[in-house]
Every structure is written in C-alpha cells, then in structure tokens.
Amino acid sequence: MRPGQGWYLGHTFTYDDLHRLKNDTRGRATETTFTAGAGGREWSLDLLGNWNEMILDTATSYGTFDSSDQTETRKHNGVNEVWESDPDGAGSAR
C-alpha cells in the first residue's frame, strides 16, 4: 500500500471439494473489508480439472458471475486436448 492510499489491491479465492481453484475475485481490500471489482474469474471444471467454461467478471455487478459477463467455453477430446474453443461464448468456436 502506498502512503495515504488506505487500501490494497487484493484477491479472494474459492476452491472446490477437490481443492482446485474455482473462483478468483479481484478488488480492493482494507484491514477490515473487501470490495469486489472488475477482472475476477470463475471456472467450471470437469473431473480431470479441465475448465469447460471461464467467466470474466466485466459487468457492474462485481463479485457476482452472471450472463452479462464475458464467457469463454472449451471442449476437450478423448486424449484431453482442447478440441474446440469459443473465446467470446457467442458460438464462434475455433
């Protein structure tokens, strides 16, 4: 923290039952509070730990992941390679 700033840039993390990173919320932290901001990410993981969907928190409802945020989807083949990727979630798969 810079002198006089009064807050830190921070992250809060959420893990699933297998201790894999599921959510990273970015924001501002003081000694007693955390306020979510833009740039957080949430992942939907399959059993192998591949993420099938990643949501980037870009909307004004920071700290919540909803349909107004940017979504990227992926599909994996039988040998665990990225088979298809849709970077904007709009059906423009590569």
N, C-alpha and C positions, 0 to 999 in steps of 0.2 A: 504494500500500500504506500502510495506517495504521501508525504506530509500534507495534512489538510484535506485529503481526499475523503476519508470517512467510510470507505467501502472497498472491498476486494472483488476482483473478478473470480467467480467460483463455479463449481460443478457439483451436482448431486448425482449419485449413481444408484441404479436399481438393478438387482440381479435376479435371475430365475432360480428355481429349486435346484438346478444343477450348477449353480454359482457362475453362470455365464452372464456377461453384461447384456442387459435388456434395454436400458434407458440411460441417457446422459442428458441431464437438464443443465443448461448454462444460465448464468445470471450474475447478480450482484449479491455479495454477502457482507453483512456487518458482523459484529461479535455475537449478535442475538437473532438476526433474521436472514432469510434468503429470499430474494425476489427473482423469479424466473424471467429470462429474456430470450431473444431470438437465437437460433442456432442449435438448440437441443436436438437430440436424435433418439429415435426409438426403433428397435429391431424386432422383427418376428422371426424366430429361429425354428429350423426343423430339428429332427432328432440328432442329426450329425453336426449341428451347430452352424450350418449354412443359414444366412439370412435370406428369406424369401421376400421380405418387404422391409424397407427402411423409410421412416418418415422424418423429414427435416422440419422442425418447428419454425415456420416462417410467418404464421398469422399473428394477429394481435392478441390472441388468447394464449399468450406464452405459458409454457409449462403444461399445457394440455395438447394432446395429439389428436387432430380431427381432420375431417375431409377438406378443410381449407388450407392445409399444409401441403408441402411438396412431398410426393411419394415416389419412391423408386422400387420396382419389383424385379425379381430374378427367378429363373427356373434352373434347376440343375439336372444333369443326365445321370445315368446309372453308374458312371465312374466318378461321380462327384465333381464334375466340371461345370462351370457356368455355361448353360446351354442357350439361354435367352435372357436378355437384359432390357428393361424398359425404364430408361433414366428419368422420365417425367410421369410415369404411371398413366399415360394417356393412350396406351395401345400402340405406341411407335417402337415396338420391340426391335432389337438388333441381334 
